[in-house]
Amino acid sequence: MPVTKRTPIPVSEAVKSIMSRTCVWETEEVPITECDNRILANHLIASHDVPPFDRSPYDGFAVHSEDTLDASENSPIKLQVIETIGAGQVAANKLSSGNAIRIMTGAKIPEGADAVIMLELVKEIDVDGKSFIQIKRTLKPNDNISFKGEDTKEGTVLAKAGTVITPGMIAVLATFGHHTVSVFKKPVVGILSTGTELLDVNEPLQPGKIRNSNAYMVAAQVKAMGAAVKLYQHREDNFDSLYENVSECLADSDIVITTGGVSVGDYDYLPAIYEKLGAEVLFNKIAMRPGSVTTVAVHQGKWLFGLSGNPSACFVGCELFVRPVILSGMKVKKPHCQILKAELGADFPKPNPFTRFVRAVLTEGINMNSVTPAGLDKSGSVSSLLAANSLIVLPGGTRGWEKGSEVGVLTWNGEGSEWPWDSPLFSKSSAIKTAEKQP
Amino acid sequence: MPVTKRTPIPVSEAVKSIMSRTCVWETEEVPITECDNRILANHLIASHDVPPFDRSPYDGFAVHSEDTLDASENSPIKLQVIETIGAGQVAANKLSSGNAIRIMTGAKIPEGADAVIMLELVKEIDVDGKSFIQIKRTLKPNDNISFKGEDTKEGTVLAKAGTVITPGMIAVLATFGHHTVSVFKKPVVGILSTGTELLDVNEPLQPGKIRNSNAYMVAAQVKAMGAAVKLYQHREDNFDSLYENVSECLADSDIVITTGGVSVGDYDYLPAIYEKLGAEVLFNKIAMRPGSVTTVAVHQGKWLFGLSGNPSACFVGCELFVRPVILSGMKVKKPHCQILKAELGADFPKPNPFTRFVRAVLTEGINMNSVTPAGLDKSGSVSSLLAANSLIVLPGGTRGWEKGSEVGVLTWNGEGSEWPWDSPLFSKSSAIKTAEKQP
């Protein structure tokens, strides 16, 4: 196979071309006990007021506020306790002047009552076998009442489709009786590792070979993005069997990720496979390091991601290009990695002819975040992936960076970004400004 | 039951008393495909060098660097290609002077070779049916070789027990052949909701009643912390049956969380249940809002968390007190919520006689984080939990806070804190300083 010339495009262009093709995944109903971290497929709308009735925020006594008009420290007023209602009970009696009803936190305010006084603020007394309370302060109408709908009015849109389901949202779903919840289906990602040098994880090492680590890593990455995973491994060194394997994988998945075989080496069959499939290649060369040969194609409504076989390049490609496809398909508003600013904790002397993504350890500080390259910065490095929780983004066309420079960082742990690629942090001019600040 | 006087202790004291009792959970082996987000139970140690052999970082040709000593643009040298090896293959021949071996990315450097030249930098020619390459530049010994062990040396401790398993770590686990991984077992958390006012999530609303939302919320919270969950619901209004229910729940769980029934109302049976069990109550009153009546007890090596029935108080109690028990038991070094600084996005006019935790929306900004109270700040509020991704911590003894003040924030989404409670952000003096800065 000849060495093909490919024209590199900027990272932002590559991501843009992906975003112009994203589709929306199907939806499904899951039990409320299993909806954690899934994405809402429908708007969550309040189906009744919250609270659903006027209720007491405290344990105490429901009273007529008028009865307390003359109450004071020196001349307490006395009310007869005619009933006790627990939470979930409803008063049997209408409250009339001169009386009080003992009420628990959350219980419905009895008819006729217009205020509640806390348990701790009354004196309970017993007269001839009848219960009374003494009150030493004046209450106003509506004192200590949580009103129907004061928290949430019926019909309010509480969360939109595309929102991740948190514990707090689960409380709200339960409040409104959603024992099942409509969420986006997990798209199925088939992960196909290629490479005759790859041993499976349970095989002993052999001369010249290494264990497959990319497949397990990418599986964990896309699971964290909300996808389901099928693992495939291909080790034969021939075009036809790989073509068959990719086709099979495509039939069973919404997204096919291959690792390796995408470059211009003798055994890099993927470009020819895209061609034989008739897949539309969105790009096959990006002005970035690592992962410049990352290739993305679409075919009959499905996605083909040709990631590099180098672990770090593979990791970066997955976060930059696969993430927004999975999350946009669930209507997530911030489908890209979170962008943050941080102070570079060490010199980075290499020049950056292209945009460089450096695996890094980001520490969120009280006053300023700091970020330091993680381990060996070679695209084949495994150890650097271990500690990394972020990527330093060094704009293309910049020279080495000094410790203390402010840099843009992408992290997959945050809430995400709507579109990080326009950020001034990622532009060459930001680098120049930072450089001028150096002593 | 009489209104019992309880003595409130500071939040930090409450957490400290919990931390003095934490235990370590058991461990188990799980397949590498299911270890995502679990916590390493053993140190991860490199069982061999990475790379395991000297290898080529590029597709190219392995050569003797000496052969290229006289190579130049105008007088290229010529080497005969005697073999082609793919990744995973090992050269059959030893390389002798005047020859080259075609080599793929990741392949083992053949014996006798001491440098690699990239595919793109040579000219391949054919002479009498034999393959040759022309090289126009000088190579030095070791050029373009990834050396055995340069990434990671055998025996290196790559991650300690107590570290969360990320996709990057999974790549490393696979590299070293861990097809199963030793992780901490998920502690079993029994969640027992009490309250006669509670309907289950699938029941229609009834006068005076509300659906149980706390149980599902707390279940999602502790699952996110790494625990397994069993749900129980108790609605009878009598001490004996609740005692029986708590006992049963204790027998089946490592941690029992009850919601409701922990205050001083007529139906708050939990204090008496702790007493009858003979459980040691660590505290039953905290100088905080919401959740001042949160009670924590230990009994025969198990934990009893008596959280308030108010959703927000319940949420806060779970994050502050249950989180570190679950995570310390997995040797996690930062078992508490992450602390961050943020600018208050709205006035908070209420005074804070005690430390106040305000459910809030934190937005991580490029230059400064901002934080705004979420929805209605009442402890019974459900809607405020929906949007909240953090808690603003307002130190006790402070008056209202103005928009623009710098405040301390706790969030459950970050990497955690080792001990946030000593932070100057949580001290009253920080509030005073901030106040002075106001115009």
Interface residues (C-beta under 8 A of the other chain):
Chain A: V3 I32 T33 D36 N37 H48 V50 P51 P52 F53 P57 D59 T84 G86 A87 G88 Q89 V90 R102 M104 T105 G106 A107 K108 L119 E120 S146 E150 D151 T152 L158 A159 T166 P167 G168 M169 I170 A171 V172 L173 A174 T175 F176 G177 H178 H179 G195 T196 E197 L198 D200 V201 N202 E203 P204 L205 P207 G208 K209 I210 R211 N212 S213 N214 A215 Y216 M217 V218 A219 A220 Q221 K223 A224 V229 L231 R235 D237 S263 V264 G265 D266 Y267 G309 N310 P311 F315 Q338 I339 L340 K341 R359 E364 I366 N367 G375 L376 K378 S379 G380 S381 V382 S383 L385 L386 A387 A388 N389 N413 G414 E415 S423 L425
Chain B: V3 I32 T33 D36 N37 H48 V50 P51 P52 F53 P57 D59 T84 G86 A87 G88 Q89 V90 R102 M104 T105 G106 A107 K108 L119 E120 S146 E150 D151 T152 T156 L158 A159 T166 P167 G168 M169 I170 A171 V172 L173 A174 T175 F176 G177 H178 H179 G195 T196 E197 L198 D200 V201 N202 E203 P204 L205 P207 G208 K209 I210 R211 N212 S213 N214 A215 Y216 M217 V218 A219 A220 Q221 K223 A224 V229 L231 R235 D237 S263 V264 G265 D266 Y267 G309 N310 P311 F315 Q338 I339 L340 K341 R359 E364 I366 N367 G375 L376 K378 S379 G380 S381 V382 S383 S384 L385 L386 A387 A388 N389 N413 G414 E415 S423 L425
